[in-house]
Amino acid sequence: MVSSTALTTKVTSGSPYQLEKTQVSRASTALLKHIKTKQDEKEKTATKKTLIGDNDDSDAEDGSPLHNEAIWLVLTTKKHIVDKNRLKPGKIPIPHSLNASPSLSVCLITADPQRSVKNIVADPSFPAHLSSRIERVIGYSKLKDRYKSFESRRQLLAEHDVFLADDRIIMRLVNTLGKVFYKSSKRPIPVRIAEIEKVDGKKVKKDPKVRNAPPKKKEDGGEGSAFATPAIVAKEIEKALNCAPVHLAPATTAAIRVGSSKFSAQQVAENVEAVVKGLTEKFVTKGWRNIKALHIKGANTMAMPIWLASELWVEDGDVVEEQEEAVPAVEAGKKRKQIADAEEKAIEEAPKKNKKAKAAQDDEEALSLAARKEKLQKQKAKALEDGAVAVPATATGAGKKKRKSTS
């Protein structure tokens, strides 16, 4: 039986490099319960009502308003996933969309001319549930001219929930939109809306430089951009909205949004499993071997572990073992014993040597002190003898002079 205090549990059969569904479900349930409790406490203690848009309608089970707080999967790897910033987001399909709200506001950025894409969105064959959510279609040239200032870009970012971009111009948007977009969670998601050239039923591969080059306008002698049919464009947009964007940086940590606090525990768990599968198969070098830990967390909660690696290395060759010389086992044993005996003997003799050296130093200091004392005594005795001889001679001379003067 698994202890209730265990952080994670290991699978009992098969490869250890797999998620245990029970653990993911337990973590999802506990996290959603914690977020709900914190939200209720905040609502009770709040002095003012929350702003419009912070809360959704009262569609929770108990009828109380529920914040739509994001839930993230935190991936920690043993080695860096990539060697440079991938400013073009990756996409992983998930069973429960993060953009299912009918009031979702989508901005579609396209290659020129934008009128062609507007006609596609307005076409009767284009699904109504998608066209109603695409509030703006803007071409690259107009975007570049109209949104030059920092404040205008911030306003554009705040006006829409999701930004989709033609994959032919996705990398040119980095300089056009700047850090306002690329430091937020609303980086444009690439969508393929261009017509694919086929020969004999096979896709024709284009040169990347030609594919990413800005298309020539018709007035310049070009044919403009060729866009796919409304059905294909709608299918690509639907796929992009039903994916979890993956933003990878040259680090050992990445966070991918997998749900919200409005999801059920089962929906969060299914999205987590889908994202982990996509990460290990497509994005993480060496797959499961390079994963150190997987956690799920809310925007303001602690991270809850759902999988922890038992090894901190990727390959067995990364572990450096102590190397010994190739000698017979008997000789190696003798050498080790000799070294041990020599070390033990050195430890035992060290205090004795120290004592002998100290005794010799004390003796030398004693002899030096005795010699100095003897020298001082001789000097003192000689000084006394010289004084005794000089005193009587002086006294006799003085007596003779005195007698002469009295006569």
URQUIGI-V297656 format. One line per field, one symbol per residue. ss: DSSP state (H for helix, E for strand, - for the rest). A space follows every 50 residues. Layout:
BEGIN
ss->???
END
This chain:
BEGIN
ss->--------------------HHHHHHHHHHHHHHHHHHHHHHHHH----- -E--E-----------E--EEEEEEEE------------EEEE------- -----EEEEE---HHHHHHHHH-----HHHH--EEEEEEHHHHHHH---H HHHHHHHHH--EEEEE---HHHHHHHH-HHHH------EEE--E---EE- -EE----HHHHH-----HHH------E--HHHHHHHHHHHH-EEEE---- --EEEEEEEE----HHHHHHHHHHHHHHHHHHH---HHHHEEEEEEEE-- ---EEEEE-------HHH----------HHHHHHHHHHHHHHHHHHHHHH HHHHHHHHHHHHHHHHHHHHHHHHHHHHHHHHHHHHHHHHHHHHHHHHHH HHHHHH-
END
